[in-house]
Amino acid sequence: MPMPQKHIEFIAEPMGDKPATALPGIADVLGERLKEAGFEKASTILGQYLVLNKDADLFKEWMKEICNASAKQANDCYNCLNDWWVQFLEN
């Protein structure tokens, strides 16, 4: 299955100061919920991904708990962060 355009665009460049809504699976509603929980930037969500040891199940459960993400939304976000990590930091 081809990657969504949002995924391709996110992993194509360094994270910088991107908002959480730049991540696949996170649109305006989840972005607002994440902002209210202190996770306004994609980099803070990446930090949580690392705190959870890049564990897919833990991260997806965290997404469901913190912003009521669906399984697909949490999966899309996790996959993008994981691919970004491999692209830029894993060596």
PyMOL Python script that loads the backbone (N, CA, C, O; Angstrom):
from pymol import cmd

cmd.read_pdbstr("""\
ATOM      1  N   MET A   1       0.841  -1.175   0.000  1.00  0.00           N
ATOM      2  CA  MET A   1       0.000   0.000   0.000  1.00  0.00           C
ATOM      3  C   MET A   1       0.893   1.248   0.000  1.00  0.00           C
ATOM      4  O   MET A   1       1.832   1.337   0.791  1.00  0.00           O
ATOM      5  N   PRO A   2       0.604   2.206  -0.882  1.00  0.00           N
ATOM      6  CA  PRO A   2       1.432   3.416  -0.937  1.00  0.00           C
ATOM      7  C   PRO A   2       1.284   4.265   0.321  1.00  0.00           C
ATOM      8  O   PRO A   2       0.245   4.261   0.981  1.00  0.00           O
ATOM      9  N   MET A   3       2.353   4.991   0.631  1.00  0.00           N
ATOM     10  CA  MET A   3       2.333   5.875   1.797  1.00  0.00           C
ATOM     11  C   MET A   3       1.488   7.111   1.495  1.00  0.00           C
ATOM     12  O   MET A   3       1.532   7.633   0.381  1.00  0.00           O
ATOM     13  N   PRO A   4       0.721   7.581   2.475  1.00  0.00           N
ATOM     14  CA  PRO A   4      -0.020   8.837   2.292  1.00  0.00           C
ATOM     15  C   PRO A   4       0.947  10.010   2.082  1.00  0.00           C
ATOM     16  O   PRO A   4       2.072   9.993   2.582  1.00  0.00           O
ATOM     17  N   GLN A   5       0.508  11.003   1.354  1.00  0.00           N
ATOM     18  CA  GLN A   5       1.337  12.172   1.053  1.00  0.00           C
ATOM     19  C   GLN A   5       1.842  12.857   2.326  1.00  0.00           C
ATOM     20  O   GLN A   5       2.987  13.307   2.376  1.00  0.00           O
ATOM     21  N   LYS A   6       1.002  12.935   3.340  1.00  0.00           N
ATOM     22  CA  LYS A   6       1.398  13.589   4.599  1.00  0.00           C
ATOM     23  C   LYS A   6       2.586  12.858   5.227  1.00  0.00           C
ATOM     24  O   LYS A   6       3.482  13.493   5.782  1.00  0.00           O
ATOM     25  N   HIS A   7       2.594  11.537   5.143  1.00  0.00           N
ATOM     26  CA  HIS A   7       3.694  10.709   5.665  1.00  0.00           C
ATOM     27  C   HIS A   7       4.973  11.008   4.871  1.00  0.00           C
ATOM     28  O   HIS A   7       6.031  11.252   5.451  1.00  0.00           O
ATOM     29  N   ILE A   8       4.859  10.987   3.553  1.00  0.00           N
ATOM     30  CA  ILE A   8       6.010  11.236   2.684  1.00  0.00           C
ATOM     31  C   ILE A   8       6.619  12.609   2.972  1.00  0.00           C
ATOM     32  O   ILE A   8       7.837  12.745   3.084  1.00  0.00           O
ATOM     33  N   GLU A   9       5.766  13.618   3.090  1.00  0.00           N
ATOM     34  CA  GLU A   9       6.244  14.977   3.349  1.00  0.00           C
ATOM     35  C   GLU A   9       6.908  15.087   4.711  1.00  0.00           C
ATOM     36  O   GLU A   9       7.915  15.780   4.854  1.00  0.00           O
ATOM     37  N   PHE A  10       6.359  14.413   5.710  1.00  0.00           N
ATOM     38  CA  PHE A  10       6.919  14.519   7.060  1.00  0.00           C
ATOM     39  C   PHE A  10       8.312  13.907   7.133  1.00  0.00           C
ATOM     40  O   PHE A  10       9.219  14.495   7.722  1.00  0.00           O
ATOM     41  N   ILE A  11       8.489  12.729   6.538  1.00  0.00           N
ATOM     42  CA  ILE A  11       9.792  12.054   6.657  1.00  0.00           C
ATOM     43  C   ILE A  11      10.835  12.564   5.658  1.00  0.00           C
ATOM     44  O   ILE A  11      11.981  12.116   5.670  1.00  0.00           O
ATOM     45  N   ALA A  12      10.433  13.504   4.794  1.00  0.00           N
ATOM     46  CA  ALA A  12      11.339  14.017   3.775  1.00  0.00           C
ATOM     47  C   ALA A  12      12.322  15.061   4.293  1.00  0.00           C
ATOM     48  O   ALA A  12      13.279  15.411   3.602  1.00  0.00           O
ATOM     49  N   GLU A  13      12.089  15.560   5.509  1.00  0.00           N
ATOM     50  CA  GLU A  13      12.944  16.636   6.009  1.00  0.00           C
ATOM     51  C   GLU A  13      13.065  16.568   7.526  1.00  0.00           C
ATOM     52  O   GLU A  13      12.273  15.899   8.189  1.00  0.00           O
ATOM     53  N   PRO A  14      14.063  17.266   8.073  1.00  0.00           N
ATOM     54  CA  PRO A  14      14.187  17.307   9.537  1.00  0.00           C
ATOM     55  C   PRO A  14      12.916  17.848  10.186  1.00  0.00           C
ATOM     56  O   PRO A  14      12.149  18.583   9.564  1.00  0.00           O
ATOM     57  N   MET A  15      12.710  17.477  11.430  1.00  0.00           N
ATOM     58  CA  MET A  15      11.473  17.817  12.129  1.00  0.00           C
ATOM     59  C   MET A  15      11.322  19.305  12.370  1.00  0.00           C
ATOM     60  O   MET A  15      10.234  19.856  12.203  1.00  0.00           O
ATOM     61  N   GLY A  16      12.376  19.944  12.751  1.00  0.00           N
ATOM     62  CA  GLY A  16      12.297  21.375  13.006  1.00  0.00           C
ATOM     63  C   GLY A  16      11.235  21.710  14.035  1.00  0.00           C
ATOM     64  O   GLY A  16      11.158  21.080  15.091  1.00  0.00           O
ATOM     65  N   ASP A  17      10.423  22.697  13.726  1.00  0.00           N
ATOM     66  CA  ASP A  17       9.408  23.208  14.642  1.00  0.00           C
ATOM     67  C   ASP A  17       7.997  22.865  14.167  1.00  0.00           C
ATOM     68  O   ASP A  17       7.056  23.631  14.377  1.00  0.00           O
ATOM     69  N   LYS A  18       7.864  21.708  13.528  1.00  0.00           N
ATOM     70  CA  LYS A  18       6.563  21.317  12.963  1.00  0.00           C
ATOM     71  C   LYS A  18       5.526  21.138  14.067  1.00  0.00           C
ATOM     72  O   LYS A  18       5.843  20.660  15.156  1.00  0.00           O
ATOM     73  N   PRO A  19       4.289  21.524  13.776  1.00  0.00           N
ATOM     74  CA  PRO A  19       3.218  21.287  14.751  1.00  0.00           C
ATOM     75  C   PRO A  19       2.839  19.808  14.776  1.00  0.00           C
ATOM     76  O   PRO A  19       3.155  19.062  13.849  1.00  0.00           O
ATOM     77  N   ALA A  20       2.176  19.400  15.821  1.00  0.00           N
ATOM     78  CA  ALA A  20       1.721  18.014  15.940  1.00  0.00           C
ATOM     79  C   ALA A  20       0.853  17.629  14.751  1.00  0.00           C
ATOM     80  O   ALA A  20       0.874  16.479  14.314  1.00  0.00           O
ATOM     81  N   THR A  21       0.094  18.579  14.228  1.00  0.00           N
ATOM     82  CA  THR A  21      -0.808  18.286  13.114  1.00  0.00           C
ATOM     83  C   THR A  21      -0.076  17.983  11.812  1.00  0.00           C
ATOM     84  O   THR A  21      -0.710  17.596  10.830  1.00  0.00           O
ATOM     85  N   ALA A  22       1.237  18.151  11.783  1.00  0.00           N
ATOM     86  CA  ALA A  22       2.014  17.759  10.607  1.00  0.00           C
ATOM     87  C   ALA A  22       2.160  16.244  10.533  1.00  0.00           C
ATOM     88  O   ALA A  22       2.476  15.695   9.477  1.00  0.00           O
ATOM     89  N   LEU A  23       1.931  15.576  11.650  1.00  0.00           N
ATOM     90  CA  LEU A  23       2.045  14.114  11.694  1.00  0.00           C
ATOM     91  C   LEU A  23       0.804  13.442  11.113  1.00  0.00           C
ATOM     92  O   LEU A  23      -0.316  13.883  11.373  1.00  0.00           O
ATOM     93  N   PRO A  24       0.990  12.390  10.336  1.00  0.00           N
ATOM     94  CA  PRO A  24      -0.162  11.622   9.855  1.00  0.00           C
ATOM     95  C   PRO A  24      -0.973  11.093  11.041  1.00  0.00           C
ATOM     96  O   PRO A  24      -0.423  10.716  12.076  1.00  0.00           O
ATOM     97  N   GLY A  25      -2.269  11.076  10.863  1.00  0.00           N
ATOM     98  CA  GLY A  25      -3.151  10.607  11.927  1.00  0.00           C
ATOM     99  C   GLY A  25      -3.589  11.707  12.867  1.00  0.00           C
ATOM    100  O   GLY A  25      -4.505  11.514  13.667  1.00  0.00           O
ATOM    101  N   ILE A  26      -2.944  12.866  12.780  1.00  0.00           N
ATOM    102  CA  ILE A  26      -3.287  13.971  13.678  1.00  0.00           C
ATOM    103  C   ILE A  26      -3.782  15.152  12.842  1.00  0.00           C
ATOM    104  O   ILE A  26      -3.009  15.819  12.154  1.00  0.00           O
ATOM    105  N   ALA A  27      -5.078  15.385  12.921  1.00  0.00           N
ATOM    106  CA  ALA A  27      -5.677  16.545  12.258  1.00  0.00           C
ATOM    107  C   ALA A  27      -6.041  17.558  13.342  1.00  0.00           C
ATOM    108  O   ALA A  27      -5.507  17.498  14.450  1.00  0.00           O
ATOM    109  N   ASP A  28      -6.928  18.470  13.037  1.00  0.00           N
ATOM    110  CA  ASP A  28      -7.224  19.580  13.944  1.00  0.00           C
ATOM    111  C   ASP A  28      -7.753  19.147  15.314  1.00  0.00           C
ATOM    112  O   ASP A  28      -7.315  19.672  16.338  1.00  0.00           O
ATOM    113  N   VAL A  29      -8.686  18.199  15.342  1.00  0.00           N
ATOM    114  CA  VAL A  29      -9.298  17.803  16.617  1.00  0.00           C
ATOM    115  C   VAL A  29      -8.264  17.144  17.528  1.00  0.00           C
ATOM    116  O   VAL A  29      -8.120  17.536  18.686  1.00  0.00           O
ATOM    117  N   LEU A  30      -7.549  16.152  17.015  1.00  0.00           N
ATOM    118  CA  LEU A  30      -6.528  15.510  17.849  1.00  0.00           C
ATOM    119  C   LEU A  30      -5.396  16.476  18.156  1.00  0.00           C
ATOM    120  O   LEU A  30      -4.814  16.436  19.240  1.00  0.00           O
ATOM    121  N   GLY A  31      -5.086  17.339  17.205  1.00  0.00           N
ATOM    122  CA  GLY A  31      -4.045  18.345  17.437  1.00  0.00           C
ATOM    123  C   GLY A  31      -4.392  19.247  18.607  1.00  0.00           C
ATOM    124  O   GLY A  31      -3.525  19.588  19.412  1.00  0.00           O
ATOM    125  N   GLU A  32      -5.645  19.632  18.704  1.00  0.00           N
ATOM    126  CA  GLU A  32      -6.092  20.485  19.817  1.00  0.00           C
ATOM    127  C   GLU A  32      -6.036  19.719  21.137  1.00  0.00           C
ATOM    128  O   GLU A  32      -5.615  20.265  22.157  1.00  0.00           O
ATOM    129  N   ARG A  33      -6.455  18.474  21.118  1.00  0.00           N
ATOM    130  CA  ARG A  33      -6.396  17.658  22.336  1.00  0.00           C
ATOM    131  C   ARG A  33      -4.952  17.461  22.791  1.00  0.00           C
ATOM    132  O   ARG A  33      -4.654  17.530  23.984  1.00  0.00           O
ATOM    133  N   LEU A  34      -4.071  17.218  21.846  1.00  0.00           N
ATOM    134  CA  LEU A  34      -2.655  17.045  22.193  1.00  0.00           C
ATOM    135  C   LEU A  34      -2.075  18.353  22.734  1.00  0.00           C
ATOM    136  O   LEU A  34      -1.304  18.341  23.694  1.00  0.00           O
ATOM    137  N   LYS A  35      -2.442  19.471  22.124  1.00  0.00           N
ATOM    138  CA  LYS A  35      -1.980  20.777  22.591  1.00  0.00           C
ATOM    139  C   LYS A  35      -2.406  21.008  24.036  1.00  0.00           C
ATOM    140  O   LYS A  35      -1.610  21.460  24.858  1.00  0.00           O
ATOM    141  N   GLU A  36      -3.667  20.697  24.344  1.00  0.00           N
ATOM    142  CA  GLU A  36      -4.172  20.854  25.707  1.00  0.00           C
ATOM    143  C   GLU A  36      -3.421  19.971  26.702  1.00  0.00           C
ATOM    144  O   GLU A  36      -3.316  20.302  27.883  1.00  0.00           O
ATOM    145  N   ALA A  37      -2.900  18.846  26.215  1.00  0.00           N
ATOM    146  CA  ALA A  37      -2.140  17.927  27.075  1.00  0.00           C
ATOM    147  C   ALA A  37      -0.647  18.257  27.098  1.00  0.00           C
ATOM    148  O   ALA A  37       0.135  17.549  27.732  1.00  0.00           O
ATOM    149  N   GLY A  38      -0.248  19.339  26.405  1.00  0.00           N
ATOM    150  CA  GLY A  38       1.154  19.755  26.416  1.00  0.00           C
ATOM    151  C   GLY A  38       1.992  19.185  25.288  1.00  0.00           C
ATOM    152  O   GLY A  38       3.221  19.213  25.357  1.00  0.00           O
ATOM    153  N   PHE A  39       1.349  18.668  24.250  1.00  0.00           N
ATOM    154  CA  PHE A  39       2.065  18.069  23.132  1.00  0.00           C
ATOM    155  C   PHE A  39       1.716  18.793  21.835  1.00  0.00           C
ATOM    156  O   PHE A  39       1.152  18.201  20.915  1.00  0.00           O
ATOM    157  N   GLU A  40       2.056  20.076  21.773  1.00  0.00           N
ATOM    158  CA  GLU A  40       1.703  20.918  20.636  1.00  0.00           C
ATOM    159  C   GLU A  40       2.601  20.672  19.420  1.00  0.00           C
ATOM    160  O   GLU A  40       2.156  20.825  18.283  1.00  0.00           O
ATOM    161  N   LYS A  41       3.836  20.299  19.649  1.00  0.00           N
ATOM    162  CA  LYS A  41       4.818  20.135  18.571  1.00  0.00           C
ATOM    163  C   LYS A  41       5.064  18.660  18.262  1.00  0.00           C
ATOM    164  O   LYS A  41       4.952  17.798  19.134  1.00  0.00           O
ATOM    165  N   ALA A  42       5.400  18.396  17.013  1.00  0.00           N
ATOM    166  CA  ALA A  42       5.745  17.030  16.605  1.00  0.00           C
ATOM    167  C   ALA A  42       6.942  16.527  17.408  1.00  0.00           C
ATOM    168  O   ALA A  42       7.031  15.339  17.715  1.00  0.00           O
ATOM    169  N   SER A  43       7.857  17.428  17.745  1.00  0.00           N
ATOM    170  CA  SER A  43       9.051  17.022  18.498  1.00  0.00           C
ATOM    171  C   SER A  43       8.709  16.520  19.902  1.00  0.00           C
ATOM    172  O   SER A  43       9.393  15.641  20.426  1.00  0.00           O
ATOM    173  N   THR A  44       7.662  17.067  20.512  1.00  0.00           N
ATOM    174  CA  THR A  44       7.282  16.574  21.842  1.00  0.00           C
ATOM    175  C   THR A  44       6.629  15.195  21.735  1.00  0.00           C
ATOM    176  O   THR A  44       6.746  14.371  22.642  1.00  0.00           O
ATOM    177  N   ILE A  45       5.951  14.956  20.633  1.00  0.00           N
ATOM    178  CA  ILE A  45       5.373  13.627  20.415  1.00  0.00           C
ATOM    179  C   ILE A  45       6.486  12.625  20.118  1.00  0.00           C
ATOM    180  O   ILE A  45       6.423  11.477  20.556  1.00  0.00           O
ATOM    181  N   LEU A  46       7.504  13.059  19.375  1.00  0.00           N
ATOM    182  CA  LEU A  46       8.679  12.206  19.168  1.00  0.00           C
ATOM    183  C   LEU A  46       9.327  11.880  20.513  1.00  0.00           C
ATOM    184  O   LEU A  46       9.776  10.754  20.728  1.00  0.00           O
ATOM    185  N   GLY A  47       9.378  12.852  21.411  1.00  0.00           N
ATOM    186  CA  GLY A  47       9.934  12.610  22.746  1.00  0.00           C
ATOM    187  C   GLY A  47       9.158  11.525  23.473  1.00  0.00           C
ATOM    188  O   GLY A  47       9.754  10.671  24.130  1.00  0.00           O
ATOM    189  N   GLN A  48       7.845  11.550  23.363  1.00  0.00           N
ATOM    190  CA  GLN A  48       7.032  10.514  24.004  1.00  0.00           C
ATOM    191  C   GLN A  48       7.286   9.153  23.353  1.00  0.00           C
ATOM    192  O   GLN A  48       7.336   8.136  24.045  1.00  0.00           O
ATOM    193  N   TYR A  49       7.446   9.130  22.048  1.00  0.00           N
ATOM    194  CA  TYR A  49       7.796   7.912  21.310  1.00  0.00           C
ATOM    195  C   TYR A  49       9.092   7.321  21.883  1.00  0.00           C
ATOM    196  O   TYR A  49       9.209   6.107  22.050  1.00  0.00           O
ATOM    197  N   LEU A  50      10.053   8.190  22.178  1.00  0.00           N
ATOM    198  CA  LEU A  50      11.330   7.729  22.743  1.00  0.00           C
ATOM    199  C   LEU A  50      11.183   7.306  24.198  1.00  0.00           C
ATOM    200  O   LEU A  50      11.764   6.301  24.610  1.00  0.00           O
ATOM    201  N   VAL A  51      10.410   8.063  24.986  1.00  0.00           N
ATOM    202  CA  VAL A  51      10.163   7.703  26.387  1.00  0.00           C
ATOM    203  C   VAL A  51       9.555   6.302  26.469  1.00  0.00           C
ATOM    204  O   VAL A  51       9.839   5.542  27.395  1.00  0.00           O
ATOM    205  N   LEU A  52       8.722   5.979  25.495  1.00  0.00           N
ATOM    206  CA  LEU A  52       8.072   4.668  25.460  1.00  0.00           C
ATOM    207  C   LEU A  52       8.931   3.632  24.713  1.00  0.00           C
ATOM    208  O   LEU A  52       8.436   2.586  24.294  1.00  0.00           O
ATOM    209  N   ASN A  53      10.212   3.943  24.557  1.00  0.00           N
ATOM    210  CA  ASN A  53      11.193   3.028  23.950  1.00  0.00           C
ATOM    211  C   ASN A  53      10.821   2.583  22.543  1.00  0.00           C
ATOM    212  O   ASN A  53      11.131   1.462  22.139  1.00  0.00           O
ATOM    213  N   LYS A  54      10.156   3.465  21.793  1.00  0.00           N
ATOM    214  CA  LYS A  54       9.773   3.190  20.413  1.00  0.00           C
ATOM    215  C   LYS A  54       8.875   1.958  20.298  1.00  0.00           C
ATOM    216  O   LYS A  54       8.790   1.346  19.234  1.00  0.00           O
ATOM    217  N   ASP A  55       8.211   1.601  21.384  1.00  0.00           N
ATOM    218  CA  ASP A  55       7.334   0.435  21.415  1.00  0.00           C
ATOM    219  C   ASP A  55       5.978   0.780  20.785  1.00  0.00           C
ATOM    220  O   ASP A  55       5.273   1.671  21.260  1.00  0.00           O
ATOM    221  N   ALA A  56       5.632   0.078  19.731  1.00  0.00           N
ATOM    222  CA  ALA A  56       4.403   0.385  18.987  1.00  0.00           C
ATOM    223  C   ALA A  56       3.156   0.283  19.862  1.00  0.00           C
ATOM    224  O   ALA A  56       2.322   1.188  19.856  1.00  0.00           O
ATOM    225  N   ASP A  57       3.022  -0.793  20.603  1.00  0.00           N
ATOM    226  CA  ASP A  57       1.820  -0.988  21.414  1.00  0.00           C
ATOM    227  C   ASP A  57       1.691   0.081  22.495  1.00  0.00           C
ATOM    228  O   ASP A  57       0.607   0.624  22.708  1.00  0.00           O
ATOM    229  N   LEU A  58       2.791   0.381  23.174  1.00  0.00           N
ATOM    230  CA  LEU A  58       2.752   1.403  24.227  1.00  0.00           C
ATOM    231  C   LEU A  58       2.418   2.776  23.650  1.00  0.00           C
ATOM    232  O   LEU A  58       1.626   3.520  24.227  1.00  0.00           O
ATOM    233  N   PHE A  59       3.026   3.110  22.508  1.00  0.00           N
ATOM    234  CA  PHE A  59       2.781   4.412  21.903  1.00  0.00           C
ATOM    235  C   PHE A  59       1.327   4.545  21.466  1.00  0.00           C
ATOM    236  O   PHE A  59       0.688   5.565  21.723  1.00  0.00           O
ATOM    237  N   LYS A  60       0.814   3.527  20.811  1.00  0.00           N
ATOM    238  CA  LYS A  60      -0.570   3.577  20.332  1.00  0.00           C
ATOM    239  C   LYS A  60      -1.558   3.672  21.492  1.00  0.00           C
ATOM    240  O   LYS A  60      -2.561   4.379  21.404  1.00  0.00           O
ATOM    241  N   GLU A  61      -1.271   2.960  22.572  1.00  0.00           N
ATOM    242  CA  GLU A  61      -2.127   3.046  23.760  1.00  0.00           C
ATOM    243  C   GLU A  61      -2.060   4.451  24.358  1.00  0.00           C
ATOM    244  O   GLU A  61      -3.079   5.000  24.776  1.00  0.00           O
ATOM    245  N   TRP A  62      -0.868   5.025  24.397  1.00  0.00           N
ATOM    246  CA  TRP A  62      -0.707   6.389  24.888  1.00  0.00           C
ATOM    247  C   TRP A  62      -1.532   7.361  24.044  1.00  0.00           C
ATOM    248  O   TRP A  62      -2.212   8.231  24.589  1.00  0.00           O
ATOM    249  N   MET A  63      -1.476   7.219  22.717  1.00  0.00           N
ATOM    250  CA  MET A  63      -2.255   8.084  21.827  1.00  0.00           C
ATOM    251  C   MET A  63      -3.750   7.963  22.112  1.00  0.00           C
ATOM    252  O   MET A  63      -4.468   8.964  22.120  1.00  0.00           O
ATOM    253  N   LYS A  64      -4.212   6.751  22.343  1.00  0.00           N
ATOM    254  CA  LYS A  64      -5.632   6.545  22.633  1.00  0.00           C
ATOM    255  C   LYS A  64      -6.009   7.221  23.943  1.00  0.00           C
ATOM    256  O   LYS A  64      -7.071   7.833  24.051  1.00  0.00           O
ATOM    257  N   GLU A  65      -5.130   7.106  24.943  1.00  0.00           N
ATOM    258  CA  GLU A  65      -5.419   7.674  26.264  1.00  0.00           C
ATOM    259  C   GLU A  65      -5.315   9.194  26.286  1.00  0.00           C
ATOM    260  O   GLU A  65      -6.158   9.863  26.883  1.00  0.00           O
ATOM    261  N   ILE A  66      -4.290   9.745  25.641  1.00  0.00           N
ATOM    262  CA  ILE A  66      -4.019  11.177  25.768  1.00  0.00           C
ATOM    263  C   ILE A  66      -4.943  12.034  24.896  1.00  0.00           C
ATOM    264  O   ILE A  66      -5.268  13.163  25.264  1.00  0.00           O
ATOM    265  N   CYS A  67      -5.369  11.500  23.737  1.00  0.00           N
ATOM    266  CA  CYS A  67      -6.176  12.336  22.850  1.00  0.00           C
ATOM    267  C   CYS A  67      -7.322  11.587  22.190  1.00  0.00           C
ATOM    268  O   CYS A  67      -7.939  12.093  21.253  1.00  0.00           O
ATOM    269  N   ASN A  68      -7.606  10.399  22.668  1.00  0.00           N
ATOM    270  CA  ASN A  68      -8.710   9.599  22.153  1.00  0.00           C
ATOM    271  C   ASN A  68      -8.544   9.272  20.668  1.00  0.00           C
ATOM    272  O   ASN A  68      -9.511   9.273  19.907  1.00  0.00           O
ATOM    273  N   ALA A  69      -7.303   8.994  20.272  1.00  0.00           N
ATOM    274  CA  ALA A  69      -7.018   8.630  18.882  1.00  0.00           C
ATOM    275  C   ALA A  69      -7.606   7.261  18.570  1.00  0.00           C
ATOM    276  O   ALA A  69      -7.648   6.382  19.430  1.00  0.00           O
ATOM    277  N   SER A  70      -8.054   7.093  17.351  1.00  0.00           N
ATOM    278  CA  SER A  70      -8.513   5.781  16.903  1.00  0.00           C
ATOM    279  C   SER A  70      -7.291   4.895  16.660  1.00  0.00           C
ATOM    280  O   SER A  70      -6.159   5.378  16.648  1.00  0.00           O
ATOM    281  N   ALA A  71      -7.525   3.619  16.470  1.00  0.00           N
ATOM    282  CA  ALA A  71      -6.418   2.698  16.195  1.00  0.00           C
ATOM    283  C   ALA A  71      -5.684   3.116  14.922  1.00  0.00           C
ATOM    284  O   ALA A  71      -4.455   3.068  14.873  1.00  0.00           O
ATOM    285  N   LYS A  72      -6.424   3.522  13.897  1.00  0.00           N
ATOM    286  CA  LYS A  72      -5.787   3.937  12.641  1.00  0.00           C
ATOM    287  C   LYS A  72      -4.974   5.213  12.827  1.00  0.00           C
ATOM    288  O   LYS A  72      -3.849   5.309  12.335  1.00  0.00           O
ATOM    289  N   GLN A  73      -5.530   6.186  13.528  1.00  0.00           N
ATOM    290  CA  GLN A  73      -4.802   7.432  13.753  1.00  0.00           C
ATOM    291  C   GLN A  73      -3.513   7.179  14.525  1.00  0.00           C
ATOM    292  O   GLN A  73      -2.459   7.705  14.167  1.00  0.00           O
ATOM    293  N   ALA A  74      -3.595   6.380  15.575  1.00  0.00           N
ATOM    294  CA  ALA A  74      -2.407   6.066  16.382  1.00  0.00           C
ATOM    295  C   ALA A  74      -1.387   5.297  15.561  1.00  0.00           C
ATOM    296  O   ALA A  74      -0.186   5.542  15.670  1.00  0.00           O
ATOM    297  N   ASN A  75      -1.857   4.376  14.746  1.00  0.00           N
ATOM    298  CA  ASN A  75      -0.968   3.581  13.904  1.00  0.00           C
ATOM    299  C   ASN A  75      -0.273   4.462  12.864  1.00  0.00           C
ATOM    300  O   ASN A  75       0.932   4.335  12.650  1.00  0.00           O
ATOM    301  N   ASP A  76      -1.025   5.349  12.223  1.00  0.00           N
ATOM    302  CA  ASP A  76      -0.439   6.248  11.228  1.00  0.00           C
ATOM    303  C   ASP A  76       0.635   7.135  11.849  1.00  0.00           C
ATOM    304  O   ASP A  76       1.696   7.336  11.259  1.00  0.00           O
ATOM    305  N   CYS A  77       0.364   7.661  13.027  1.00  0.00           N
ATOM    306  CA  CYS A  77       1.318   8.524  13.716  1.00  0.00           C
ATOM    307  C   CYS A  77       2.571   7.737  14.101  1.00  0.00           C
ATOM    308  O   CYS A  77       3.691   8.187  13.861  1.00  0.00           O
ATOM    309  N   TYR A  78       2.378   6.570  14.694  1.00  0.00           N
ATOM    310  CA  TYR A  78       3.518   5.739  15.091  1.00  0.00           C
ATOM    311  C   TYR A  78       4.383   5.391  13.881  1.00  0.00           C
ATOM    312  O   TYR A  78       5.603   5.547  13.924  1.00  0.00           O
ATOM    313  N   ASN A  79       3.760   4.923  12.811  1.00  0.00           N
ATOM    314  CA  ASN A  79       4.532   4.512  11.630  1.00  0.00           C
ATOM    315  C   ASN A  79       5.350   5.657  11.065  1.00  0.00           C
ATOM    316  O   ASN A  79       6.486   5.461  10.635  1.00  0.00           O
ATOM    317  N   CYS A  80       4.781   6.844  11.064  1.00  0.00           N
ATOM    318  CA  CYS A  80       5.504   8.002  10.558  1.00  0.00           C
ATOM    319  C   CYS A  80       6.698   8.349  11.451  1.00  0.00           C
ATOM    320  O   CYS A  80       7.803   8.574  10.958  1.00  0.00           O
ATOM    321  N   LEU A  81       6.469   8.391  12.762  1.00  0.00           N
ATOM    322  CA  LEU A  81       7.576   8.692  13.675  1.00  0.00           C
ATOM    323  C   LEU A  81       8.675   7.642  13.559  1.00  0.00           C
ATOM    324  O   LEU A  81       9.862   7.968  13.573  1.00  0.00           O
ATOM    325  N   ASN A  82       8.275   6.394  13.447  1.00  0.00           N
ATOM    326  CA  ASN A  82       9.253   5.317  13.324  1.00  0.00           C
ATOM    327  C   ASN A  82      10.068   5.468  12.037  1.00  0.00           C
ATOM    328  O   ASN A  82      11.291   5.337  12.056  1.00  0.00           O
ATOM    329  N   ASP A  83       9.389   5.744  10.924  1.00  0.00           N
ATOM    330  CA  ASP A  83      10.096   5.946   9.657  1.00  0.00           C
ATOM    331  C   ASP A  83      10.987   7.172   9.711  1.00  0.00           C
ATOM    332  O   ASP A  83      12.095   7.150   9.176  1.00  0.00           O
ATOM    333  N   TRP A  84      10.525   8.248  10.350  1.00  0.00           N
ATOM    334  CA  TRP A  84      11.339   9.456  10.487  1.00  0.00           C
ATOM    335  C   TRP A  84      12.592   9.148  11.298  1.00  0.00           C
ATOM    336  O   TRP A  84      13.690   9.578  10.942  1.00  0.00           O
ATOM    337  N   TRP A  85      12.426   8.408  12.382  1.00  0.00           N
ATOM    338  CA  TRP A  85      13.554   8.027  13.238  1.00  0.00           C
ATOM    339  C   TRP A  85      14.595   7.259  12.432  1.00  0.00           C
ATOM    340  O   TRP A  85      15.786   7.560  12.500  1.00  0.00           O
ATOM    341  N   VAL A  86      14.148   6.281  11.679  1.00  0.00           N
ATOM    342  CA  VAL A  86      15.063   5.477  10.853  1.00  0.00           C
ATOM    343  C   VAL A  86      15.753   6.367   9.821  1.00  0.00           C
ATOM    344  O   VAL A  86      16.958   6.244   9.600  1.00  0.00           O
ATOM    345  N   GLN A  87      15.001   7.250   9.196  1.00  0.00           N
ATOM    346  CA  GLN A  87      15.526   8.140   8.143  1.00  0.00           C
ATOM    347  C   GLN A  87      16.601   9.097   8.671  1.00  0.00           C
ATOM    348  O   GLN A  87      17.614   9.318   8.007  1.00  0.00           O
ATOM    349  N   PHE A  88      16.387   9.657   9.844  1.00  0.00           N
ATOM    350  CA  PHE A  88      17.270  10.729  10.306  1.00  0.00           C
ATOM    351  C   PHE A  88      18.203  10.381  11.453  1.00  0.00           C
ATOM    352  O   PHE A  88      19.268  10.989  11.562  1.00  0.00           O
ATOM    353  N   LEU A  89      17.858   9.435  12.312  1.00  0.00           N
ATOM    354  CA  LEU A  89      18.643   9.266  13.531  1.00  0.00           C
ATOM    355  C   LEU A  89      19.193   7.871  13.769  1.00  0.00           C
ATOM    356  O   LEU A  89      20.107   7.704  14.577  1.00  0.00           O
ATOM    357  N   GLU A  90      18.674   6.888  13.105  1.00  0.00           N
ATOM    358  CA  GLU A  90      19.127   5.530  13.380  1.00  0.00           C
ATOM    359  C   GLU A  90      20.311   5.183  12.497  1.00  0.00           C
ATOM    360  O   GLU A  90      20.200   5.167  11.271  1.00  0.00           O
ATOM    361  N   ASN A  91      21.419   4.912  13.112  1.00  0.00           N
ATOM    362  CA  ASN A  91      22.623   4.466  12.404  1.00  0.00           C
ATOM    363  C   ASN A  91      23.580   3.838  13.357  1.00  0.00           C
ATOM    364  O   ASN A  91      24.656   3.399  12.951  1.00  0.00           O
TER     365      ASN A  91
END
""", "prot")
cmd.dss("prot")
cmd.show_as("cartoon", "prot")
cmd.util.cbc("prot")
cmd.orient("prot")
